[in-house]
Amino acid sequence: MNGQLISLNVGQPAPLAFRGGTVASAIRKQPVAGPLPLGPTGLVGDAQADLHVHGGPDKAVCVYPAEHLAYWSERLGRRLEPAAFGENFSVTGLLEADVCLGDVYRVGTALVQVTQPRQPCYKLATRQGQPAFALWVQESGRTGYYFRCLEPGAMQAGDAITLLERPAPACTVAEANRLLHHNKYDRPGLERLLTVAALSASLRRTCEERLAGVPDDPARRLEGLAAVIHRPGGQAATQRDD
């Protein structure tokens, strides 16, 4: 299953309006002309505001299938373009149901590997001006996913994304989304995900906690309950402090 890189997008952290203040976010990425180098922690010229949940080697590249943009454009009532989801790679031909965890792809001169689905958060909802948007994305399964960089290289829009290895054909991104958001305590499914050697550390931890019966709180991610909100006058508070 091969695809194509149709837009290469980068951005730097900047204030994003949220609940009467601002939060730092690099979600407003913009398409750039290539070729652009990719290394272990991401593309040159790109950054993340909250490294606790974004970026790092397991999430070096955020990928979003451009085929979904028509659906979201109709649902929001306005046209969405590549980079609308804050993704680094806007791609075609690589939907969540067709891409597997652990897949290794060649794009440009770099080698990348699928590590986990994207888990949409409140910053995506804030950018699109629809408070429920992150939940819509999560429930729809049109989430996108992440690559780690196995071999540094460079790429540009128009490059082919060529599948080289598929070690876990039963563990699609769509299947991981089912387990993350719909059938959260499906023990055989979670155990199957844990057999994928390429699984991101954070998703591995989530699976292990689910198997141990540890509950999670998606509202923190979807609603920004732990967000650090910067207020006029230089004050900062979490949403729970409001």
C-alpha positions in Angstrom: 0.0 0.0 0.0 1.8 3.1 -1.3 0.9 6.8 -1.1 2.0 10.3 -2.0 3.2 13.3 0.0 1.1 16.2 -1.3 2.0 18.9 1.3 5.0 19.3 3.7 4.0 21.5 6.6 5.9 23.0 9.5 5.3 25.6 12.3 6.6 27.1 15.5 4.8 27.6 18.8 2.6 30.7 19.0 -0.3 31.8 21.2 -3.7 30.1 20.4 -6.9 31.7 21.8 -8.5 29.4 24.4 -11.1 30.1 27.1 -10.5 33.8 27.5 -6.7 33.5 27.3 -4.1 31.8 25.2 -2.3 28.5 25.2 1.0 27.8 23.4 0.6 25.7 20.3 2.3 25.0 17.0 -0.8 23.6 15.4 -1.0 26.4 12.8 1.5 24.8 10.4 2.0 26.1 6.9 3.0 24.3 3.7 6.7 24.8 2.7 8.7 24.1 -0.4 11.1 21.3 -0.2 13.3 19.5 0.0 13.2 19.6 3.8 15.5 17.5 6.1 13.9 15.1 8.5 15.8 13.9 11.6 15.0 11.7 14.7 12.9 14.4 16.3 11.2 15.9 13.3 11.5 18.2 10.3 13.9 21.1 10.2 11.9 24.3 11.0 9.2 22.5 12.9 8.6 22.4 16.7 6.0 21.6 19.4 4.8 23.6 22.3 4.1 20.7 24.8 6.8 18.0 24.5 5.1 16.0 27.2 2.4 14.9 24.8 3.7 16.0 21.3 6.8 15.4 19.4 9.8 13.3 20.4 11.2 10.3 18.5 8.0 8.3 18.5 6.0 11.3 17.1 8.6 12.9 14.8 6.0 13.3 12.0 2.3 13.8 12.2 0.5 12.4 9.2 -3.0 13.2 7.9 -4.8 11.7 4.9 -6.0 14.5 2.6 -9.0 12.3 1.5 -10.7 13.2 4.8 -10.7 16.9 4.1 -13.8 16.8 2.0 -15.8 15.1 4.8 -14.6 17.7 7.4 -15.2 20.6 5.0 -18.8 19.5 4.5 -19.3 19.0 8.3 -17.8 22.3 9.2 -19.4 24.2 6.3 -16.1 25.6 5.0 -13.2 24.4 2.9 -10.3 22.9 4.7 -6.9 22.7 3.0 -3.8 20.5 3.8 -2.2 21.4 7.1 -5.7 22.1 8.6 -5.0 19.4 11.2 -1.6 20.6 12.1 0.0 17.7 10.3 3.5 17.6 9.0 2.7 15.3 6.1 -0.5 15.7 4.2 -0.8 12.5 2.2 -3.0 10.5 -0.2 -3.4 6.8 -0.5 -2.6 5.9 3.1 -5.9 5.8 5.1 -6.1 4.5 8.7 -7.7 1.3 7.6 -4.9 0.6 5.1 -1.9 1.6 7.3 -0.5 -0.8 10.0 1.5 -0.1 13.1 5.1 -0.9 12.4 4.8 -0.2 8.7 8.1 1.1 7.3 8.0 3.5 4.4 10.5 5.3 2.2 9.6 8.9 1.5 12.2 11.0 -0.3 15.5 9.8 1.0 14.2 9.2 4.6 12.9 6.0 6.2 9.9 6.3 8.5 7.8 3.9 10.6 4.2 4.1 11.9 4.1 4.2 15.7 0.5 5.0 16.8 -2.7 6.8 15.8 -3.0 10.5 16.5 -5.1 11.2 19.6 -6.9 14.5 18.8 -6.9 17.2 21.5 -8.6 20.4 22.4 -6.0 22.5 20.4 -7.4 20.9 17.2 -10.9 21.8 18.3 -9.8 25.4 19.2 -8.1 25.9 15.9 -11.3 24.9 14.0 -13.6 26.9 16.2 -15.7 24.0 17.2 -15.5 22.8 20.8 -16.6 19.3 19.9 -14.3 18.9 17.0 -11.6 16.7 18.7 -14.3 14.3 19.8 -15.8 14.2 16.3 -12.4 13.3 14.9 -11.8 10.7 17.6 -15.2 9.1 17.1 -15.0 9.1 13.3 -11.6 7.3 13.2 -10.3 9.9 10.8 -7.4 10.7 13.2 -4.2 10.4 11.2 -1.2 8.8 12.8 2.5 9.3 13.6 5.8 8.3 12.0 9.2 7.9 13.7 12.3 8.5 11.7 14.4 5.4 11.2 16.8 7.0 8.7 17.3 10.7 8.3 16.8 12.2 4.9 14.9 14.8 3.0 11.6 15.0 1.2 9.3 17.4 -0.7 5.7 17.6 -1.8 5.0 15.2 -4.7 7.3 12.4 -3.3 6.1 8.9 -3.3 5.6 7.1 0.0 6.6 3.5 -0.6 5.8 0.6 1.7 8.9 -1.5 2.4 8.0 -3.6 5.4 4.7 -4.7 7.1 5.5 -6.7 10.3 2.0 -6.5 11.9 -0.7 -6.7 9.2 -3.4 -7.4 11.7 -2.8 -4.1 13.6 -4.0 -1.3 11.5 -4.3 2.3 12.7 -8.1 1.8 12.5 -7.9 -1.2 14.8 -5.7 0.7 17.2 -8.3 3.5 17.2 -11.1 1.0 17.9 -9.2 -0.2 21.0 -8.3 3.3 22.2 -11.7 4.9 21.9 -14.5 2.3 21.5 -13.6 -1.1 22.9 -11.1 0.1 25.5 -10.9 -3.1 27.6 -10.7 -5.7 24.7 -8.0 -7.8 26.3 -7.1 -9.9 23.2 -7.0 -6.8 21.1 -4.8 -4.9 23.6 -2.5 -7.9 23.9 -2.2 -8.1 20.2 -1.1 -4.4 20.0 1.5 -5.1 22.6 3.2 -7.6 20.3 4.1 -4.8 17.8 7.7 -4.0 18.5 7.4 -0.6 16.9 4.6 0.6 19.1 5.2 4.0 20.6 6.1 4.1 24.3 3.0 6.1 25.2 0.6 3.7 23.4 2.4 0.7 25.0 1.9 2.3 28.4 -1.8 2.9 27.7 -2.3 -0.7 26.7 -0.6 -2.0 29.8 -2.6 0.3 32.0 -5.9 -0.8 30.4 -4.9 -4.5 30.9 -4.3 -3.6 34.5 -7.7 -2.0 34.9 -6.4 1.5 35.2 -9.1 4.0 34.1 -8.2 6.9 31.8 -9.7 10.4 31.5 -10.0 11.5 27.8 -11.6 14.8 29.0 -8.2 16.1 29.9 -7.1 15.7 26.3 -10.3 16.5 24.5 -11.3 19.5 26.7 -7.9 20.8 27.8 -8.6 20.3 31.5 -5.0 20.5 32.4 -4.1 23.2 29.9 -2.0 26.1 31.1 -3.9 29.2 30.0 -2.1 32.5 29.8 -4.3 35.4 30.9 -4.0 39.1 30.1 -1.6 40.7 32.5 0.8 37.8 32.5 -1.2 35.5 34.8 -1.4 31.8 34.0 -3.8 29.1 35.3 -5.0 25.7 34.4 -8.6 25.3 33.2 -9.4 23.5 36.5 -8.4 26.7 38.4 -11.1 28.7 36.6 
